[in-house]
Amino acid sequence: MIAPIVVSVIMILYYIVYFGFLITQVTGIWKYAFEMIPLVFAGVTIRVCAERIQEIKEGEEDDLGKY
């Protein structure tokens, strides 16, 4: 159950660092767009992580069992 959390934290940190670098390189309206993108990605990542943890708690350890 720790793996989804670790992967999610790594992805969110990557988004923050990558888009933080981009924000320093652009000006104007693009700066605001690049501020919103990592927030949206982080929200989606947290949502998917929460769903995966719920699946694990319900006993579904293997995603591929559905297919």
C-alpha positions as CSV (number, residue, x, y, z in Angstrom):
1,M,0.0,0.0,0.0
2,I,3.0,2.3,0.3
3,A,3.9,2.1,-3.4
4,P,1.0,4.2,-4.7
5,I,1.8,6.9,-2.2
6,V,5.6,6.9,-3.0
7,V,4.9,7.1,-6.7
8,S,2.4,9.9,-6.3
9,V,4.8,12.0,-4.2
10,I,7.6,11.5,-6.7
11,M,5.3,12.6,-9.6
12,I,4.0,15.6,-7.7
13,L,7.6,16.7,-6.8
14,Y,8.5,16.3,-10.5
15,Y,5.6,18.4,-11.6
16,I,6.5,21.2,-9.1
17,V,10.2,21.2,-10.1
18,Y,9.6,21.0,-13.8
19,F,6.9,23.6,-14.0
20,G,8.7,25.8,-11.4
21,F,11.6,25.9,-13.8
22,L,9.3,26.8,-16.7
23,I,7.7,29.6,-14.8
24,T,11.1,31.2,-14.3
25,Q,11.6,31.1,-18.1
26,V,8.4,32.6,-19.4
27,T,6.6,35.9,-19.0
28,G,3.1,37.2,-19.5
29,I,-0.1,35.1,-19.6
30,W,1.9,31.9,-20.0
31,K,3.3,32.3,-16.5
32,Y,-0.2,31.9,-15.1
33,A,-1.0,28.9,-17.3
34,F,2.2,27.2,-16.1
35,E,1.2,27.9,-12.5
36,M,-2.1,26.1,-12.9
37,I,-0.9,23.0,-14.8
38,P,1.0,21.4,-11.9
39,L,-1.9,22.1,-9.5
40,V,-4.2,20.3,-11.8
41,F,-1.8,17.4,-12.3
42,A,-1.2,17.1,-8.6
43,G,-5.0,17.0,-8.0
44,V,-5.5,14.3,-10.5
45,T,-2.5,12.3,-9.1
46,I,-3.9,12.5,-5.6
47,R,-7.3,11.4,-6.8
48,V,-5.9,8.4,-8.6
49,C,-3.8,7.5,-5.6
50,A,-6.8,7.6,-3.3
51,E,-8.8,5.4,-5.7
52,R,-5.9,2.9,-5.9
53,I,-5.6,2.8,-2.1
54,Q,-9.3,2.2,-1.8
55,E,-9.0,-0.7,-4.3
56,I,-6.2,-2.2,-2.3
57,K,-8.2,-2.0,0.9
58,E,-11.1,-3.8,-0.8
59,G,-8.7,-6.7,-1.5
60,E,-7.9,-6.0,-5.2
61,E,-4.1,-6.2,-5.1
62,D,-3.7,-6.8,-8.8
63,D,-5.0,-4.3,-11.4
64,L,-4.6,-6.7,-14.2
65,G,-7.2,-9.1,-12.7
66,K,-10.0,-7.0,-14.3
67,Y,-8.7,-7.8,-17.8
